[in-house]
C-alpha cells in the first residue's frame, strides 16, 4: 500500500516538470504580451497629447 502511494506522488511530481524549451517559450510569450500591451496603452495617450494648437484668431 505504501508503495502505491509513493508511485502516485512520483507521477504527480513528474507531470509538473517543465522542460527548458517550454519555459523559454512561455517566457517569450509573456514578454511579447507585455510589450504589446504597453504599446497599446502608450499609443492613445501619445496621440491625444499631440493634437495641434487651434489656429490664431484674425
Rosetta silent file (secondary structure, phi, psi, omega in degrees, C-alpha in Angstrom):
SEQUENCE: XXXXXXXXXXXXXXXXXXXXXXXXXXXXXXXXXXXXXXXXXXXXXXXXXXXXXXXXXX
SCORE:     score description
SCORE:     0.000 S_00000001
   1 L     0.000  -41.334  179.529    0.000    0.000    0.000 S_00000001
   2 H   -66.445  -33.529  179.550    2.813    2.433    0.819 S_00000001
   3 H   -65.813  -37.904  178.666    4.483    1.644   -2.490 S_00000001
   4 H   -64.287  -39.829  179.445    1.321    2.641   -4.374 S_00000001
   5 H   -64.892  -43.081  179.399    1.209    5.975   -2.555 S_00000001
   6 H   -63.263  -39.373  179.214    4.855    6.670   -3.376 S_00000001
   7 H   -65.598  -40.065  179.098    4.273    5.864   -7.061 S_00000001
   8 H   -65.357  -38.926  178.897    1.290    8.199   -7.204 S_00000001
   9 H   -66.705  -39.135  178.300    3.318   11.007   -5.643 S_00000001
  10 H   -65.076  -42.064 -179.670    6.148   10.447   -8.123 S_00000001
  11 H   -64.566  -39.063  179.400    3.743   10.515  -11.072 S_00000001
  12 H   -67.040  -40.347 -178.959    2.188   13.781   -9.886 S_00000001
  13 H   -71.649  -29.947  178.555    5.556   15.440   -9.438 S_00000001
  14 H   -69.641  -32.341 -178.828    6.747   14.289  -12.868 S_00000001
  15 H   -70.231  -25.604 -177.299    3.778   15.917  -14.580 S_00000001
  16 L   -83.658   -9.811 -177.690    4.671   19.318  -13.127 S_00000001
  17 L   -71.807  133.036 -179.740    8.193   19.311  -14.554 S_00000001
  18 L  -114.022  134.912  179.709    8.687   21.821  -17.345 S_00000001
  19 L   -75.833  164.383  179.925   11.433   21.492  -19.912 S_00000001
  20 H   -64.335  -38.026  179.652   13.811   24.342  -20.655 S_00000001
  21 H   -63.622  -43.396  178.347   12.342   24.716  -24.127 S_00000001
  22 H   -64.957  -39.685 -179.680    8.823   25.042  -22.721 S_00000001
  23 H   -64.657  -42.442  178.594    9.991   27.563  -20.113 S_00000001
  24 H   -66.007  -38.697  178.942   11.676   29.736  -22.757 S_00000001
  25 H   -64.763  -43.186 -179.987    8.617   29.561  -24.969 S_00000001
  26 H   -66.379  -42.008  179.253    6.365   30.585  -22.096 S_00000001
  27 H   -64.743  -39.912  178.179    8.680   33.425  -21.051 S_00000001
  28 H   -64.961  -40.409  178.726    8.831   34.687  -24.646 S_00000001
  29 H   -65.597  -41.590  178.600    5.061   34.629  -24.945 S_00000001
  30 H   -65.373  -41.238  179.516    4.674   36.545  -21.691 S_00000001
  31 H   -68.463  -36.806  176.900    7.222   39.166  -22.724 S_00000001
  32 H   -63.874  -44.129  179.044    5.559   39.564  -26.121 S_00000001
  33 H   -62.788  -44.251 -179.792    2.178   40.039  -24.476 S_00000001
  34 H   -63.562  -43.882 -179.166    3.565   42.562  -22.014 S_00000001
  35 H   -64.499  -42.044 -179.491    5.324   44.560  -24.718 S_00000001
  36 H   -68.011  -37.718  177.446    2.258   44.700  -26.943 S_00000001
  37 H   -65.790  -38.969  178.820    0.039   45.793  -24.045 S_00000001
  38 H   -64.676  -39.519  177.771    2.489   48.537  -23.126 S_00000001
  39 H   -65.973  -41.395  179.415    2.463   49.819  -26.714 S_00000001
  40 H   -65.745  -36.859 -179.881   -1.317   49.774  -26.853 S_00000001
  41 H   -73.658  -32.417 -176.294   -1.583   51.654  -23.587 S_00000001
  42 H   -80.238  -36.205 -173.642    1.031   54.232  -24.579 S_00000001
  43 H   -61.228  -48.247 -179.284   -0.186   54.981  -28.107 S_00000001
  44 H   -62.464  -38.353  179.483   -3.595   56.575  -27.321 S_00000001
  45 H   -65.455  -38.981 -179.827   -2.097   58.897  -24.715 S_00000001
  46 H   -68.762  -40.977 -179.612    0.603   59.998  -27.133 S_00000001
  47 H   -68.664  -37.318 -179.134   -1.900   60.595  -29.945 S_00000001
  48 H   -70.111  -35.981 -178.803   -4.237   62.502  -27.658 S_00000001
  49 H   -77.372  -14.888 -175.687   -1.470   64.752  -26.354 S_00000001
  50 L  -101.808   28.849  177.224   -0.191   65.666  -29.810 S_00000001
  51 L   -71.190  143.322 -178.607   -3.269   67.498  -31.095 S_00000001
  52 L   -70.752  155.000  178.435   -2.357   70.674  -32.960 S_00000001
  53 L   -70.390  150.889  178.734   -2.964   74.076  -31.417 S_00000001
  54 L   -67.134  151.453 -178.823   -6.031   75.978  -32.627 S_00000001
  55 L   -66.405  150.696 -179.495   -5.396   78.499  -35.377 S_00000001
  56 L   -69.064  147.934  179.674   -4.894   82.108  -34.260 S_00000001
  57 L   -76.619  141.348 -177.266   -7.894   84.420  -34.374 S_00000001
  58 L   -94.999    0.000    0.000   -7.775   87.103  -37.098 S_00000001
